[in-house]
């Protein structure tokens, strides 16, 4: 193709068109006015005006979570750019592909403390796969295509392109086809699966008597759910998933163990603890999964498959390491894995744990109080487990992970690695845009989390998106309160949220239907009303104030310290927490101080 003349801003839009971008989330400012002027004439990208740059970043994340495509967000220089730091870090921790564009002051005044100058490339260097400060407009088309390539390739993640205002305005001459030919010598995005590693893994599976599949977000990112199902069908190996692995394996399958880890099911944790082979598929042995690493699956050999070679042997030494895309790795493994051996004794042992430690959800018939676990189960029942669920971070997040019963890939969207309160609402909006507003998205939030990015209700209102916000309102920062109850002698410091807005009136102020429910017998009608309403809804669901999430393995501890809920006696006050610690030792405060959120 012949070279064309274009402003830097117009070149950015042309690059996005070629990368298949149809929607972006942004907020204007002085340094990006040239871009917005070109966007004014653009007919192939829909720009969503967010109400805060952090919300825009989380919307781009929600879109990327729901589609697997690269999410795009934009902020101006200075505070606009720094407001994107939280979603950028969140995307980095959870391996979500983002291209974040920021404006910058004129190149001639960079480094001179100009108005709204911030060194955003320096600030975000540790939390991006790569970033650029573009001082030469002629390099802009090439950099834009490299940004998309790096964001989506290998282990996905966020990249940032910082563009000075004069670079946006500069007229350049470039070849669009040539700019699109990405060649980065130092960046290897694809790793072919080594046949010897596959063979070794197949041998370990054949030798195992008590194997467990441990499936993480890498399997979801690779779209490896069908290959995983086939491996399970062929081998009868039980499956546990991480928070981000939920949905990769259907939780109504008889071999599903649900989620493992700190708030995973007791039976999944016991299965992992007692297994002789742990097959990690796209998981990174996160501390909220392993607890004390030396006591995690202590007698198991490990197969670790991951697209990021940096994860292999980082936390747990692997007996067979497979570097590569999980879908490709499982495809090759299936060529060697034979039909299942006899795991009947192993299945029976797991069945006993399932019977002894079931997940419980009090229905409120005895105490007249709505319990969050039951509210989530009712949502799952009424929607037939067939809606996208996006959560904020806290107790409600763990209850949703435990009780919704996720069955499809990319159905459960949450902030895992960073644990970002405020993620839920904007991410749900981004997920709704992914379906062009055709499918309902349920945002399960808490009365603390929802207030962090609540201004994005305006976006849901303007577009009449079918985003159903379910606030599980316990009038506390629930997860912090739970830790203060258990490990800090009930010193409830700065966690009381009784002084809160009227969420119904607040929803109405945004032009959104607001509902409130505080009686178990009215819960179904409230949820049905929300389901039937054509547009966004905010529900204030008043739940038990001092309920705790169980099971629970305290931070850095072992399965021997796992706390499980015991049946509550009749007429027991709902605030009483019944659990049975295997060891009554209180953890060192230094080991639990990281639970602020």
JOMO-V142387 format. One record per helix or strand. SS is the DSSP state (H for helix, E for strand). FROM is the first residue (numbers start at 1). TO is the last residue. If there is no record, write none. Layout:
BEGIN
ss->SS from->FROM to->TO
ss->SS from->FROM to->TO
END
This chain:
BEGIN
ss->E from->4 to->7
ss->H from->8 to->18
ss->E from->23 to->26
ss->H from->30 to->40
ss->E from->46 to->49
ss->H from->53 to->67
ss->E from->71 to->75
ss->H from->79 to->82
ss->H from->85 to->94
ss->E from->98 to->104
ss->H from->107 to->109
ss->H from->120 to->127
ss->E from->130 to->134
ss->H from->137 to->152
ss->E from->158 to->164
ss->H from->165 to->169
ss->E from->171 to->174
ss->H from->176 to->180
ss->H from->195 to->207
ss->E from->211 to->215
ss->H from->217 to->222
ss->H from->225 to->235
ss->E from->238 to->241
ss->E from->256 to->259
ss->H from->266 to->274
ss->E from->277 to->281
ss->H from->287 to->290
ss->H from->293 to->295
ss->E from->301 to->306
ss->H from->309 to->311
ss->E from->320 to->323
ss->H from->326 to->334
ss->H from->344 to->356
ss->E from->370 to->370
ss->H from->372 to->382
ss->E from->388 to->391
ss->H from->395 to->403
ss->E from->412 to->413
ss->H from->423 to->434
ss->E from->441 to->446
ss->H from->449 to->452
ss->H from->454 to->463
ss->E from->467 to->473
ss->E from->476 to->476
ss->H from->478 to->487
ss->E from->496 to->496
ss->H from->503 to->509
ss->E from->513 to->517
ss->H from->520 to->532
ss->E from->537 to->543
ss->E from->552 to->552
ss->H from->559 to->561
ss->E from->563 to->563
ss->E from->565 to->565
ss->E from->579 to->579
ss->H from->589 to->595
END
